[in-house]
Each structure stands twice: as C-alpha cells, then as structure tokens.
C-alpha cells in the first residue's frame, strides 16, 4: 500500500471517551471492523474497533480492546469486513469469547472430515448425512428466517420439568422468556433446562455476568454429560458494550450454523436484559437520546431482530430461552413488558416461592406458553386448567389460613382444595438433578387435579 493510500485510508482520533472513538474516516459502513495502529506507517494492528454510527463527517467506533495506552497520534484503518465468527462442526464442546475465538475446550474436538475416514463417530445432520461443508464464516448481524422458510408445524419440547411440561408446555422453535428477580432461582432453572432438554446442540450465552460466575458455570458444564454438545459464549460485565452485544450475536450465529445443517439447537441467553443495556450504551455513545425509560428508541428496534433469529425452519430449529432480570416483582417494568410482547411465552419465577424452598420457583398463574394449545391434547388442557383454578383458589384462601380465620366444614370444595395443596406442590417441585418423562408428568398432574 502506497503512502497516498495509507494517508487516505487512515484517520487519527478526534476523541477518545471511555470505549468510544470518534474519527474522521470515510468509506466505512456501520458494523464494519477497523484496526487500530500506532501510526500511519504501522502495519501491525494493536487493537480492533467496530463502527457503531456515522454522524456528519464523524465516524463513531467502539473498541473491542481496552483503550489504556491509546494516544492521539494512533490511527484507525478500515478493513472492509463486517463482524463474523468462523464456525465448524468441531466447535462443539468449546468456550468462546465475544469475538468467537475458542478460549477453552470442554471436550475433545470432532472433525467431520477426519471422522468420515476413520472408525470414529460421524458428525452428521438430523437426516444422518455427514456435513459436506464443516466450516463457514457466519455474519453476526443477519435477519431472521424468511416467512417462506419458517415451519409452522408445532411439536412439543420436553424439558423434564413437570411445571413446564404439564402446565406451560413449550414447542420446538419457541422463544420463551424467564422473568426473574434476584434470588428466585434463575440459574438453577437454567441448569435444569440444559440437563433436561434432549437437543442436538446447546448454546449458552452469558452476557454481562461476573467473571467468577462464568468460571463457575464453565466448571460445572465441564463435568456435565452435555459437555460434548455444548458451546458457551461469554462477555463479562467489565467488557465493552459492543463485546457484550456481540456475544449474544455470536451465540445466535453459532445456532444458525447448526440449524442450517438440520439440527435442533437450544439457545440459553442469560440475560436479554443485559444485552438490551449493552445496546443502550452503544446507542447513547453514538449520540442518541434516552427517550423511553432511559433507553434510546433504536434499542427497541434491535431487540426483535435478535429474537426473530430463533424459530423453526424446514431444515432445522432454534429454540431459545431468554432470561429477563426484574428489578421488582411488584412494580411495572417497561423493558420487561417489551420483552414479553416479543416472546412466545413467559415463565415468571417467584422469590416468595424460592424462600419456601419451592424449586423450581415457577409462578404458574403469572406464566404462560402461547403454543400450549398447539402442542397438547384436550385432556392435558383440561387438567392444566383445573390445576390453575385450584391453585388460584388456594392462594385466595391462604390469607385466611395464615390469620387462623379459616373454618373447616363451611365449604367442602374449599376443604378439598386445601387438602390437595400438598399434592399440587409435590407436582410443581422437583430435585434439580431429577427429570420427569412426559408419561410421569401426565400421571402426577392427573393425581394433583
């Protein structure tokens, strides 16, 4: 590259503020990756940055590295590339950072082409055919499946958790939110879902978590039977907003890679709230105004784009469970309400139930699956309705029971509901390391109603 080219395609920093760089750089696109160099004549990059906004003749970038040590005479150079992750079938059983790089292996790698030439198990799709193209560069920002590509046929997704399978039955390809305040057992429920759902691939995205929690989760999964089917993507709370947002997109890109090869993939994104906060930080740094409960409007445009990437196609499927953090179980939360409107179901966890050692602490009356009627028969629907009715009545009577004012014998139906509560509680609670098959769930639900 000649001197003129270097000068025209490089730009010095105008502003360095936090993780945000402002430079006067032409011929770049939003989402493009740029390299940071120590000078115009430096070939070796010392950092990466991603274009997040264009404002007049100013390009706004967010760094993918710490900015400590950056100086005004450093330059930014465009690469012409968008953010991508290089996927391959042997990435199962790995831990990835926000840039899609493997940082640790949880199990031995599987290479499709090597296994096809040996006696090792073949890596194949749902139809049993080996993968012809085991590697692919996946864009982080893509649209969800087209209308014509989506498969409207609904099949039940069994989780092994009775309260979900019996009362909130989900479908393959469904997008479900787990709404939880602190201390309500969110992590325990996620672990149960990962262990109970029989999927070809499980992808866990830990967004904005503390580093200690990421390490503990990875250590737990390392000894899990699912380790060889698992991919963990993480971005800790101290990383830049772009890295935190990209970690969620890396997880979805990885899921799309396996879905397009005929596999059933389940994504666990913890948490959707922290992803939204990362997008908020990016938008605010770009100069947008916080017009909706502290969030720029563009955040509410980006959320459905991420959520709509899940679903079932005619080739494979992506089922997604998104955790949503609640500041309070009582107060209205505009962001949580926005999430609920975008999802196909919502599971609310109750801190009050968790405090009574009711695990999983699912508040059945506040929770719903929009595909419940599509994947259950009439008998199960009637049993679930009866369970909800009895539980709602018991909660009404609970006030009188606690005050000692309830008198037995005045209403036989109420007496029966109180006597049967222990059986309802037994149905909706279970040990974290034990799962129920559909027949056992159906039998216990029948007994509880």
VOPARO-176788 format. One line per field, with one value per residue (C-alpha): residue number from 1; residue in three letters; chain; z negated, y, x. Coordinates in Angstrom, 2 decimals, m for minus. Layout:
residues N
seq = c(NUM|...);
type = c(ALA|...);
mol = c(A|...);
z = c(Z|...);
y = c(Y|...);
x = c(X|...);
***
This chain:
residues 449
seq = c(1|2|3|4|5|6|7|8|9|10|11|12|13|14|15|16|17|18|19|20|21|22|23|24|25|26|27|28|29|30|31|32|33|34|35|36|37|38|39|40|41|42|43|44|45|46|47|48|49|50|51|52|53|54|55|56|57|58|59|60|61|62|63|64|65|66|67|68|69|70|71|72|73|74|75|76|77|78|79|80|81|82|83|84|85|86|87|88|89|90|91|92|93|94|95|96|97|98|99|100|101|102|103|104|105|106|107|108|109|110|111|112|113|114|115|116|117|118|119|120|121|122|123|124|125|126|127|128|129|130|131|132|133|134|135|136|137|138|139|140|141|142|143|144|145|146|147|148|149|150|151|152|153|154|155|156|157|158|159|160|161|162|163|164|165|166|167|168|169|170|171|172|173|174|175|176|177|178|179|180|181|182|183|184|185|186|187|188|189|190|191|192|193|194|195|196|197|198|199|200|201|202|203|204|205|206|207|208|209|210|211|212|213|214|215|216|217|218|219|220|221|222|223|224|225|226|227|228|229|230|231|232|233|234|235|236|237|238|239|240|241|242|243|244|245|246|247|248|249|250|251|252|253|254|255|256|257|258|259|260|261|262|263|264|265|266|267|268|269|270|271|272|273|274|275|276|277|278|279|280|281|282|283|284|285|286|287|288|289|290|291|292|293|294|295|296|297|298|299|300|301|302|303|304|305|306|307|308|309|310|311|312|313|314|315|316|317|318|319|320|321|322|323|324|325|326|327|328|329|330|331|332|333|334|335|336|337|338|339|340|341|342|343|344|345|346|347|348|349|350|351|352|353|354|355|356|357|358|359|360|361|362|363|364|365|366|367|368|369|370|371|372|373|374|375|376|377|378|379|380|381|382|383|384|385|386|387|388|389|390|391|392|393|394|395|396|397|398|399|400|401|402|403|404|405|406|407|408|409|410|411|412|413|414|415|416|417|418|419|420|421|422|423|424|425|426|427|428|429|430|431|432|433|434|435|436|437|438|439|440|441|442|443|444|445|446|447|448|449);
type = c(UNK|UNK|UNK|UNK|UNK|UNK|UNK|UNK|UNK|UNK|UNK|UNK|UNK|UNK|UNK|UNK|UNK|UNK|UNK|UNK|UNK|UNK|UNK|UNK|UNK|UNK|UNK|UNK|UNK|UNK|UNK|UNK|UNK|UNK|UNK|UNK|UNK|UNK|UNK|UNK|UNK|UNK|UNK|UNK|UNK|UNK|UNK|UNK|UNK|UNK|UNK|UNK|UNK|UNK|UNK|UNK|UNK|UNK|UNK|UNK|UNK|UNK|UNK|UNK|UNK|UNK|UNK|UNK|UNK|UNK|UNK|UNK|UNK|UNK|UNK|UNK|UNK|UNK|UNK|UNK|UNK|UNK|UNK|UNK|UNK|UNK|UNK|UNK|UNK|UNK|UNK|UNK|UNK|UNK|UNK|UNK|UNK|UNK|UNK|UNK|UNK|UNK|UNK|UNK|UNK|UNK|UNK|UNK|UNK|UNK|UNK|UNK|UNK|UNK|UNK|UNK|UNK|UNK|UNK|UNK|UNK|UNK|UNK|UNK|UNK|UNK|UNK|UNK|UNK|UNK|UNK|UNK|UNK|UNK|UNK|UNK|UNK|UNK|UNK|UNK|UNK|UNK|UNK|UNK|UNK|UNK|UNK|UNK|UNK|UNK|UNK|UNK|UNK|UNK|UNK|UNK|UNK|UNK|UNK|UNK|UNK|UNK|UNK|UNK|UNK|UNK|UNK|UNK|UNK|UNK|UNK|UNK|UNK|UNK|UNK|UNK|UNK|UNK|UNK|UNK|UNK|UNK|UNK|UNK|UNK|UNK|UNK|UNK|UNK|UNK|UNK|UNK|UNK|UNK|UNK|UNK|UNK|UNK|UNK|UNK|UNK|UNK|UNK|UNK|UNK|UNK|UNK|UNK|UNK|UNK|UNK|UNK|UNK|UNK|UNK|UNK|UNK|UNK|UNK|UNK|UNK|UNK|UNK|UNK|UNK|UNK|UNK|UNK|UNK|UNK|UNK|UNK|UNK|UNK|UNK|UNK|UNK|UNK|UNK|UNK|UNK|UNK|UNK|UNK|UNK|UNK|UNK|UNK|UNK|UNK|UNK|UNK|UNK|UNK|UNK|UNK|UNK|UNK|UNK|UNK|UNK|UNK|UNK|UNK|UNK|UNK|UNK|UNK|UNK|UNK|UNK|UNK|UNK|UNK|UNK|UNK|UNK|UNK|UNK|UNK|UNK|UNK|UNK|UNK|UNK|UNK|UNK|UNK|UNK|UNK|UNK|UNK|UNK|UNK|UNK|UNK|UNK|UNK|UNK|UNK|UNK|UNK|UNK|UNK|UNK|UNK|UNK|UNK|UNK|UNK|UNK|UNK|UNK|UNK|UNK|UNK|UNK|UNK|UNK|UNK|UNK|UNK|UNK|UNK|UNK|UNK|UNK|UNK|UNK|UNK|UNK|UNK|UNK|UNK|UNK|UNK|UNK|UNK|UNK|UNK|UNK|UNK|UNK|UNK|UNK|UNK|UNK|UNK|UNK|UNK|UNK|UNK|UNK|UNK|UNK|UNK|UNK|UNK|UNK|UNK|UNK|UNK|UNK|UNK|UNK|UNK|UNK|UNK|UNK|UNK|UNK|UNK|UNK|UNK|UNK|UNK|UNK|UNK|UNK|UNK|UNK|UNK|UNK|UNK|UNK|UNK|UNK|UNK|UNK|UNK|UNK|UNK|UNK|UNK|UNK|UNK|UNK|UNK|UNK|UNK|UNK|UNK|UNK|UNK|UNK|UNK|UNK|UNK|UNK|UNK|UNK|UNK|UNK|UNK|UNK|UNK|UNK|UNK|UNK|UNK|UNK|UNK|UNK|UNK|UNK|UNK|UNK|UNK|UNK|UNK|UNK|UNK|UNK|UNK|UNK|UNK|UNK|UNK|UNK|UNK|UNK|UNK|UNK|UNK|UNK|UNK|UNK|UNK|UNK);
mol = c(A|A|A|A|A|A|A|A|A|A|A|A|A|A|A|A|A|A|A|A|A|A|A|A|A|A|A|A|A|A|A|A|A|A|A|A|A|A|A|A|A|A|A|A|A|A|A|A|A|A|A|A|A|A|A|A|A|A|A|A|A|A|A|A|A|A|A|A|A|A|A|A|A|A|A|A|A|A|A|A|A|A|A|A|A|A|A|A|A|A|A|A|A|A|A|A|A|A|A|A|A|A|A|A|A|A|A|A|A|A|A|A|A|A|A|A|A|A|A|A|A|A|A|A|A|A|A|A|A|A|A|A|A|A|A|A|A|A|A|A|A|A|A|A|A|A|A|A|A|A|A|A|A|A|A|A|A|A|A|A|A|A|A|A|A|A|A|A|A|A|A|A|A|A|A|A|A|A|A|A|A|A|A|A|A|A|A|A|A|A|A|A|A|A|A|A|A|A|A|A|A|A|A|A|A|A|A|A|A|A|A|A|A|A|A|A|A|A|A|A|A|A|A|A|A|A|A|A|A|A|A|A|A|A|A|A|A|A|A|A|A|A|A|A|A|A|A|A|A|A|A|A|A|A|A|A|A|A|A|A|A|A|A|A|A|A|A|A|A|A|A|A|A|A|A|A|A|A|A|A|A|A|A|A|A|A|A|A|A|A|A|A|A|A|A|A|A|A|A|A|A|A|A|A|A|A|A|A|A|A|A|A|A|A|A|A|A|A|A|A|A|A|A|A|A|A|A|A|A|A|A|A|A|A|A|A|A|A|A|A|A|A|A|A|A|A|A|A|A|A|A|A|A|A|A|A|A|A|A|A|A|A|A|A|A|A|A|A|A|A|A|A|A|A|A|A|A|A|A|A|A|A|A|A|A|A|A|A|A|A|A|A|A|A|A|A|A|A|A|A|A|A|A|A|A|A|A|A|A|A|A|A|A|A|A|A|A|A|A|A|A|A|A|A|A|A|A|A|A|A|A|A|A|A|A|A|A|A|A|A|A|A|A|A|A|A|A|A|A);
z = c(0.00|1.05|m1.05|0.52|m0.14|m3.75|m4.31|m2.67|m4.43|m7.92|m10.41|m13.75|m16.82|m17.38|m20.67|m23.00|m25.59|m27.53|m24.95|m22.24|m19.48|m17.19|m13.97|m10.56|m8.41|m5.01|m3.07|m6.08|m6.94|m10.20|m11.67|m9.86|m11.75|m11.82|m13.05|m15.37|m14.60|m16.35|m13.27|m9.57|m8.60|m11.17|m9.63|m12.84|m14.48|m18.24|m18.60|m16.93|m16.85|m15.34|m13.60|m15.53|m14.00|m11.29|m12.17|m9.58|m8.74|m12.03|m12.43|m15.89|m16.85|m19.95|m20.77|m21.17|m23.39|m26.42|m25.43|m28.05|m26.28|m23.21|m22.06|m19.73|m17.08|m16.78|m13.63|m12.67|m9.41|m7.85|m6.87|m4.69|m6.78|m8.95|m12.27|m11.72|m13.54|m11.84|m12.69|m12.25|m13.46|m15.81|m17.88|m19.96|m23.49|m23.50|m25.31|m23.01|m23.76|m22.33|m19.14|m18.55|m19.49|m21.31|m24.79|m26.24|m25.26|m27.39|m25.34|m22.55|m19.12|m16.43|m12.85|m10.30|m7.50|m9.70|m11.33|m7.90|m7.11|m10.38|m12.74|m14.91|m15.18|m12.14|m12.68|m10.76|m10.50|m11.62|m8.45|m9.16|m6.28|m7.04|m6.73|m3.33|m4.38|m8.01|m8.09|m7.39|m8.10|m9.81|m9.95|m13.43|m12.21|m9.96|m9.61|m10.91|m8.64|m5.87|m6.07|m3.39|m5.29|m8.61|m9.56|m11.25|m12.42|m16.23|m18.15|m21.94|m23.55|m26.65|m29.34|m32.08|m34.38|m35.40|m35.99|m32.43|m30.59|m32.32|m32.66|m30.29|m27.54|m25.05|m21.38|m19.36|m17.95|m20.60|m22.13|m25.90|m28.47|m32.03|m34.12|m37.48|m40.27|m42.23|m44.45|m42.68|m41.34|m37.75|m37.50|m38.95|m36.40|m33.53|m34.72|m34.83|m31.31|m29.93|m31.53|m30.73|m27.08|m24.56|m21.84|m19.24|m20.31|m23.37|m23.24|m26.39|m26.11|m29.34|m28.77|m31.28|m34.02|m36.70|m35.80|m38.81|m37.72|m34.21|m35.63|m37.98|m35.21|m32.83|m35.56|m36.19|m32.49|m32.08|m34.16|m32.56|m30.24|m27.79|m27.56|m24.07|m22.76|m24.37|m23.30|m25.90|m24.71|m27.27|m27.71|m31.28|m32.82|m32.50|m28.72|m26.26|m25.28|m21.73|m23.04|m25.31|m22.43|m20.04|m22.43|m22.05|m18.27|m18.24|m20.07|m17.53|m14.59|m16.02|m16.46|m12.85|m11.66|m13.23|m12.43|m8.73|m8.94|m10.08|m13.81|m16.73|m18.67|m22.02|m22.96|m26.57|m26.64|m30.11|m30.04|m27.47|m29.86|m29.85|m26.07|m25.91|m28.28|m26.05|m23.02|m25.08|m25.94|m22.27|m21.22|m23.90|m22.97|m19.38|m20.45|m20.59|m23.20|m26.01|m25.26|m26.64|m30.28|m29.76|m26.52|m23.01|m20.51|m18.43|m21.25|m20.78|m17.07|m17.66|m20.22|m17.82|m15.27|m17.75|m18.99|m15.50|m14.58|m16.65|m15.39|m13.36|m9.66|m7.18|m7.74|m11.49|m14.54|m17.18|m20.46|m22.72|m26.44|m27.38|m30.98|m31.85|m35.05|m37.09|m39.50|m41.44|m41.22|m42.03|m40.07|m36.34|m34.12|m30.66|m29.30|m30.65|m29.15|m25.79|m26.03|m26.90|m23.85|m21.59|m23.01|m22.53|m26.23|m29.63|m32.77|m35.92|m38.91|m42.39|m45.13|m47.66|m46.40|m46.42|m50.04|m50.94|m49.08|m46.28|m43.36|m40.55|m41.85|m38.88|m39.44|m37.36|m37.47|m36.07|m33.45|m30.04|m26.88|m23.74|m21.98|m24.81|m22.99|m19.76|m21.32|m23.91|m23.70|m25.19|m28.26|m29.26|m28.64|m30.96|m33.67|m33.42|m33.66|m36.72|m38.35|m37.77|m39.10|m42.29|m42.81|m42.36|m44.88|m47.37|m47.15|m47.96|m50.99|m52.08|m53.69|m55.96|m56.75|m57.80|m60.05|m61.59|m60.47|m58.09|m59.47|m58.03|m57.23|m55.93|m52.29|m51.19|m47.92|m49.73|m52.22|m49.33|m47.70|m50.95|m51.49|m47.92|m48.02|m49.23|m46.14|m43.86|m45.47|m45.07|m41.36|m40.76|m42.75|m41.95|m42.65|m40.36|m39.33|m38.55|m35.49|m34.68|m31.39|m29.76|m30.99|m34.62|m34.33|m32.94|m35.70|m38.52|m37.01|m36.89|m40.56|m41.55|m39.95);
y = c(0.00|3.35|6.46|8.15|5.11|4.88|8.54|8.41|5.21|6.11|8.66|9.88|10.03|13.19|11.94|9.02|8.75|5.54|2.76|5.17|6.59|9.44|9.82|11.45|8.35|7.99|4.99|2.91|1.19|0.67|m2.65|m2.64|m3.79|m1.38|m1.88|0.47|1.20|3.17|5.31|5.73|3.54|0.80|m2.46|m4.43|m3.64|m3.16|m3.25|m3.58|m1.30|m1.59|1.19|1.86|5.15|7.72|11.36|14.00|13.60|11.78|8.03|6.66|3.40|1.23|m0.58|m4.33|m3.92|m1.80|1.77|2.25|3.36|4.80|8.16|10.89|10.00|6.46|5.83|3.82|1.89|0.24|m3.43|m3.65|m6.63|m6.98|m8.80|m12.57|m15.82|m18.77|m21.84|m25.51|m28.75|m29.33|m26.25|m28.33|m28.61|m25.21|m21.88|m18.83|m15.18|m12.29|m12.38|m16.06|m17.25|m20.56|m19.93|m23.41|m26.87|m28.80|m31.99|m33.43|m31.81|m33.62|m33.05|m34.15|m34.96|m36.78|m38.87|m39.82|m41.53|m43.40|m45.57|m42.57|m41.44|m39.42|m35.87|m35.72|m33.79|m34.88|m36.99|m38.93|m37.38|m36.19|m32.48|m31.62|m28.18|m28.32|m24.70|m21.46|m17.77|m16.57|m12.90|m11.69|m9.32|m11.06|m11.10|m13.93|m16.67|m15.53|m16.27|m18.97|m20.67|m20.95|m24.20|m23.55|m27.16|m27.33|m30.23|m30.36|m29.67|m31.80|m30.23|m32.84|m30.11|m31.02|m27.48|m26.58|m29.80|m30.20|m26.62|m24.50|m26.95|m25.40|m26.18|m26.79|m23.42|m21.40|m18.21|m18.22|m15.57|m16.47|m13.41|m13.36|m11.00|m11.61|m14.68|m16.53|m19.49|m18.41|m20.17|m23.38|m23.41|m22.84|m25.77|m27.97|m26.93|m27.62|m31.05|m31.96|m30.93|m33.51|m31.26|m31.85|m28.69|m26.44|m22.91|m20.82|m17.07|m15.39|m11.65|m9.15|m11.73|m11.50|m13.32|m15.61|m16.75|m17.52|m19.62|m21.49|m22.22|m23.47|m25.67|m27.19|m27.83|m29.37|m32.33|m32.50|m35.25|m32.47|m31.08|m32.52|m30.93|m27.55|m24.18|m21.43|m17.82|m15.15|m11.44|m10.32|m7.13|m5.30|m5.73|m3.06|m2.66|m3.83|m7.01|m7.71|m7.19|m9.21|m12.17|m12.61|m12.38|m14.89|m17.33|m16.82|m17.13|m20.41|m21.64|m20.75|m22.69|m25.91|m25.22|m24.88|m28.35|m29.94|m29.86|m28.96|m26.23|m24.72|m21.30|m20.12|m16.37|m15.01|m12.30|m10.47|m7.52|m7.09|m7.39|m4.54|m2.49|m3.07|m1.87|1.13|2.01|1.79|4.00|6.61|6.73|7.34|10.43|9.05|10.40|8.22|8.83|5.68|4.89|5.69|3.69|5.14|4.06|2.12|m0.44|m1.43|m1.83|m4.14|m6.42|m8.09|m8.53|m10.71|m12.59|m13.29|m15.18|m18.09|m20.34|m23.44|m23.72|m26.52|m27.57|m27.33|m25.34|m22.90|m22.92|m20.02|m19.34|m15.74|m14.64|m11.23|m9.51|m7.82|m5.00|m5.79|m8.41|m5.80|m2.67|m2.28|m2.66|m1.14|m3.10|m6.42|m5.64|m5.02|m8.40|m10.17|m8.72|m10.09|m13.62|m16.74|m17.45|m16.23|m18.11|m15.99|m17.02|m16.02|m15.00|m15.83|m19.41|m19.70|m18.55|m21.51|m23.87|m24.35|m25.19|m24.52|m21.35|m21.01|m18.81|m20.85|m18.32|m15.49|m17.69|m18.74|m20.56|m19.18|m22.51|m24.61|m25.42|m26.21|m28.97|m30.52|m32.59|m31.70|m33.89|m32.15|m28.74|m29.62|m30.91|m27.80|m25.54|m27.44|m27.17|m23.42|m22.94|m24.90|m23.09|m19.67|m20.56|m21.83|m18.55|m16.69|m18.92|m18.63|m15.24|m16.67|m19.75|m17.62|m15.45|m18.54|m17.46|m20.31|m22.76|m26.22|m27.68|m24.49|m25.22|m28.76|m27.66|m25.29|m28.03|m30.33|m27.70|m27.13|m30.87|m31.28|m28.44|m30.70|m32.86|m29.80|m28.59|m32.04|m31.93|m28.50|m29.04|m31.40|m32.02|m30.16|m33.40|m35.36|m35.01|m36.47|m38.04|m36.98|m40.03|m39.46|m35.77|m36.59|m39.14|m36.80|m33.92|m36.14|m37.09|m33.42|m32.38);
x = c(0.00|1.45|1.90|m1.15|m3.34|m2.17|m2.96|m6.38|m7.48|m6.25|m7.55|m6.28|m8.50|m10.51|m11.96|m11.23|m14.01|m14.37|m14.58|m15.75|m13.53|m14.52|m12.56|m13.00|m12.97|m14.60|m15.86|m16.85|m20.14|m21.99|m20.89|m17.53|m14.44|m11.49|m7.94|m6.05|m2.39|0.34|0.87|0.17|3.13|2.45|1.27|0.74|m2.64|m2.69|m6.46|m9.84|m12.87|m16.33|m18.24|m21.45|m22.64|m21.97|m22.68|m21.86|m18.19|m17.53|m17.33|m18.17|m16.45|m16.49|m13.28|m13.05|m9.98|m9.06|m8.18|m5.48|m2.32|m4.08|m2.67|m3.91|m1.33|m2.72|m4.76|m7.81|m7.86|m10.97|m10.83|m13.94|m15.11|m18.18|m18.12|m18.15|m17.46|m15.80|m17.87|m17.07|m18.58|m15.65|m16.57|m18.96|m17.63|m15.91|m15.96|m15.92|m15.22|m17.22|m15.13|m15.87|m12.38|m12.02|m10.60|m11.13|m12.29|m14.75|m14.37|m12.27|m12.92|m14.87|m13.80|m16.39|m13.97|m11.49|m14.22|m15.62|m12.31|m11.96|m13.93|m14.80|m18.43|m19.51|m20.71|m23.98|m27.21|m30.66|m31.08|m27.89|m25.92|m22.37|m21.70|m20.27|m19.01|m17.87|m16.58|m18.37|m17.90|m21.09|m22.11|m23.07|m25.79|m28.31|m32.08|m34.22|m35.58|m37.91|m41.63|m41.34|m38.51|m40.33|m42.04|m45.41|m45.81|m45.66|m44.12|m43.79|m40.43|m39.99|m37.84|m38.17|m39.55|m43.10|m44.35|m43.34|m44.19|m47.55|m48.79|m46.67|m45.79|m43.38|m42.77|m39.64|m38.56|m40.39|m38.92|m39.51|m38.63|m37.66|m38.56|m36.83|m35.83|m32.65|m32.72|m35.53|m33.53|m32.88|m29.52|m30.94|m33.77|m31.33|m29.21|m32.32|m33.31|m29.82|m29.79|m33.38|m33.85|m32.69|m31.24|m28.53|m26.70|m26.99|m25.57|m25.29|m24.61|m23.52|m23.91|m22.53|m22.03|m19.35|m16.16|m16.48|m19.95|m18.69|m15.85|m18.19|m20.68|m17.98|m16.52|m19.95|m20.56|m17.10|m18.26|m21.71|m22.90|m23.84|m20.28|m19.73|m22.95|m22.39|m20.97|m20.55|m20.20|m19.39|m18.73|m18.16|m19.52|m16.18|m16.03|m17.15|m20.79|m20.04|m18.42|m21.39|m23.83|m21.69|m21.53|m25.29|m24.95|m22.09|m24.37|m27.15|m24.74|m23.44|m27.01|m27.83|m24.78|m26.06|m29.73|m28.88|m27.34|m30.60|m30.03|m32.26|m30.47|m31.43|m30.04|m29.95|m29.27|m28.53|m29.55|m31.64|m31.78|m28.01|m27.99|m30.52|m28.36|m25.34|m27.30|m28.43|m24.83|m23.85|m26.76|m26.08|m22.39|m23.49|m25.41|m28.97|m31.37|m32.80|m36.46|m38.13|m37.37|m33.70|m33.47|m32.99|m35.63|m33.10|m32.77|m36.41|m35.69|m32.72|m34.39|m36.86|m34.08|m32.19|m35.25|m36.63|m33.46|m34.77|m37.54|m38.18|m37.38|m37.95|m34.32|m33.73|m34.76|m33.54|m35.44|m34.48|m34.78|m34.00|m33.64|m35.09|m33.96|m36.68|m35.88|m39.04|m41.80|m44.45|m43.52|m44.16|m41.10|m41.41|m38.44|m39.75|m43.17|m41.49|m39.73|m42.96|m44.70|m41.95|m41.78|m43.91|m44.12|m43.06|m42.08|m42.15|m40.06|m41.20|m38.78|m41.51|m41.71|m37.92|m37.83|m40.07|m37.67|m40.21|m37.90|m38.19|m39.85|m42.23|m45.26|m47.68|m50.51|m48.36|m46.69|m47.98|m46.95|m48.59|m48.13|m49.59|m52.84|m50.98|m48.83|m51.19|m54.35|m57.71|m57.21|m53.99|m55.55|m58.43|m56.08|m53.89|m56.95|m58.19|m54.76|m54.62|m58.15|m57.42|m54.11|m55.73|m58.44|m55.86|m53.96|m57.20|m57.74|m54.10|m54.77|m57.48|m55.39|m52.41|m54.61|m56.23|m59.68|m60.44|m63.01|m63.20|m66.60|m68.18|m67.30|m66.49|m64.87|m62.51|m61.63|m60.80|m58.57|m56.67|m56.24|m54.98|m52.45|m49.64|m50.12|m50.12|m46.90|m45.37|m46.17|m44.67|m41.46|m38.61|m34.97|m32.54|m30.84|m34.02|m36.20|m39.63|m40.62|m43.93|m45.85|m44.82|m45.67|m49.12|m49.80|m48.76|m50.75|m53.84|m53.34|m52.89|m56.18);
***
